[in-house]
Amino acid sequence: MDTHGYSPDDDRGPLMMGFNYALLVLSLIIYSARIATRVYPKFCMTAADYTVTLAMVSRRSTLGSTSAPLTARSPPRRYVAPSGSAS
């Protein structure tokens, strides 16, 4: 069975969390620029702007719930090879 260098002990959680937060920061910058141009100098937000706002709030709340297990400091999992397998 070829696993392409991946074992169940590999912990990629922090890496994925870093990508998630980097994309969150980028999207917050773009979102802030969009809302700033809709509010100043004249308030003219449309339904699309409210939808984007709802999506940003929803994304922020789900990011917190998905990163919580990664920061819980659980002990590392150990891979146990099934008996009878070739080493």
C-alpha positions as CSV (number, residue, x, y, z in Angstrom):
1,M,0.0,0.0,0.0
2,D,1.6,3.2,-1.2
3,T,0.9,6.2,1.0
4,H,3.1,8.7,-0.9
5,G,5.0,9.7,2.2
6,Y,2.0,10.4,4.4
7,S,1.4,8.6,7.7
8,P,-1.5,9.1,10.1
9,D,1.0,10.7,12.5
10,D,1.6,13.7,10.3
11,D,0.1,16.8,11.9
12,R,-0.9,19.3,9.3
13,G,-3.5,21.1,11.4
14,P,-1.3,24.1,12.3
15,L,-0.4,24.5,8.6
16,M,-4.0,24.4,7.5
17,M,-5.0,26.8,10.3
18,G,-2.3,29.2,9.1
19,F,-3.7,29.1,5.6
20,N,-7.2,29.7,6.9
21,Y,-6.2,32.7,8.9
22,A,-4.1,34.2,6.1
23,L,-7.1,33.9,3.7
24,L,-9.4,35.4,6.4
25,V,-7.1,38.5,6.7
26,L,-7.0,38.9,2.9
27,S,-10.7,38.6,2.6
28,L,-11.2,41.1,5.5
29,I,-9.0,43.6,3.8
30,I,-11.0,43.3,0.5
31,Y,-14.3,43.3,2.3
32,S,-13.4,46.4,4.3
33,A,-12.4,48.3,1.1
34,R,-15.6,47.3,-0.5
35,I,-17.8,48.5,2.4
36,A,-15.8,51.7,2.8
37,T,-16.4,52.6,-0.8
38,R,-20.2,51.9,-0.4
39,V,-20.5,53.9,2.8
40,Y,-18.3,56.9,2.1
41,P,-19.0,59.6,0.8
42,K,-22.6,58.5,0.3
43,F,-24.3,55.5,1.9
44,C,-25.5,53.2,-0.9
45,M,-25.3,49.6,0.2
46,T,-27.2,47.1,-1.9
47,A,-28.6,43.6,-1.1
48,A,-25.3,42.2,-2.4
49,D,-23.3,44.1,0.2
50,Y,-25.6,42.8,3.0
51,T,-25.2,39.3,1.7
52,V,-21.4,39.6,1.7
53,T,-21.6,41.0,5.3
54,L,-23.7,38.0,6.3
55,A,-21.2,35.6,4.7
56,M,-18.3,37.3,6.4
57,V,-19.9,37.0,9.8
58,S,-20.8,33.3,9.1
59,R,-17.3,32.6,7.9
60,R,-15.7,34.1,11.0
61,S,-17.9,32.1,13.4
62,T,-17.2,28.8,11.6
63,L,-13.4,29.5,11.5
64,G,-13.4,29.6,15.3
65,S,-15.3,26.4,15.7
66,T,-13.1,24.5,13.2
67,S,-9.8,25.7,14.7
68,A,-10.8,24.9,18.3
69,P,-9.9,21.2,18.1
70,L,-6.5,22.0,16.6
71,T,-5.6,24.2,19.6
72,A,-6.8,21.8,22.3
73,R,-3.3,20.2,22.7
74,S,-4.5,16.7,22.3
75,P,-1.9,14.0,22.5
76,P,-0.6,12.8,19.1
77,R,-2.2,9.8,17.5
78,R,-0.1,6.7,17.0
79,Y,-0.4,4.5,14.0
80,V,-0.6,0.9,14.7
81,A,0.0,-1.4,11.8
82,P,-2.4,-4.3,11.5
83,S,-0.8,-7.6,12.5
84,G,0.5,-9.7,9.6
85,S,1.5,-6.7,7.5
86,A,5.0,-6.4,6.0
87,S,7.3,-3.9,7.6
